[in-house]
Amino acid sequence: MEKLFVLNASDVNSIEFRNGYNFEQHITKNKNVIKDVIDHLNAFRFKNMESADYDGWSYGFKIYFKDGKEFSSTLDPNWVRVCGVGYAPAKEFFPKAWLDQYCLPYSI
């Protein structure tokens, strides 16, 4: 298994973005933003994984699905953390500029 996400943008109601540096958060229902984020997550492939047993995180998101389910994770340029496990890509996959466009506080 190397694919971590198999998500469908049409199943998503909204995404909450959280910034781990200043703890700001905001929610978007913008369909273009949702599609970009879901497409990016689905394209992620990891080369290895390891325990991520520390409290710090850079950026977080929570996906709210139309059926009422929720999914939370944290990201930084070189990791995705899901359920206490860190997944590392072969190269930087979530560049800081990409993360900042969604996870820094502003209105989208």
Secondary structure, DSSP 8 states (H G I E B T S, - for coil): --B-----GGGEEEEEEEETTT--EEEE--HHHHHHHHHHHHH-B-SEEEE--SS--SEEEEEEETTS-EEEEEEETTEEEETTEEEE-SS--S-HHHHHHHHSS---
